[in-house]
Amino acid sequence: MTGGWVVALLWNIYGLSKPQNTRDIFSAISDGNICKLLQSLLVDCIRTKFPDVEAVVGLESRGFLFSFSLASELGISCLSVRKKGKLPGDVISYEYDLEYGSDTLEIQKDKIRPGLKCLLVDDLIATGGSITAATKLLQTCGAEVLGCLVIIELKSLKGRENIPEGIPVHSLIQYE
């Protein structure tokens, strides 16, 4: 993505050049200038690649750091996908398998509708498990998932390959 090299350069200053398991997004976004740069790059990507999006869907929990401001800037809905038991009211659930067990994601029933054009937003894609589960949850609700937008992609974990076919993944920064 255009400008991604600028983000990568700035993030190296804030410790994101460390081994992949020690990347700290909170250090990077503690700088207001980086926040503005990220916001600008993400909004530009959405307007260019997903012009028909109607809702930005933040994934628990670091996806929330970006979803609200993106939705606000674009003048569209902001929805949240959370782990089981964290949302008030009636929810729709999707249970999925993990390496050692299972987990459940939920969305508020009255916030989602069939045909709603959604874009998933998260800070990172590693194995793709959360994004895949969120995609399936939204599709179960009848929503249309246009794609997924993340800040960091850990390419060595091949998460992109696990995302359902036809769901594009866009990342600002890729690490091997």
Secondary structure, DSSP 8 states (H G I E B T S, - for coil): -TTHHHHHHHHHHTTTTS-GGG--HHHHHTSHHHHHHHHHHHHHHHHHH-TT--EEEEETTTTHHHHHHHHHHHT-EEEEEEETT-S-S-EEEEEEEETTEEEEEEEEGGG--TT-EEEEEEEEESSSHHHHHHHHHHHHTT-EEEEEEEEEEEGGGTGGGGS-TT--EEEEEEE-
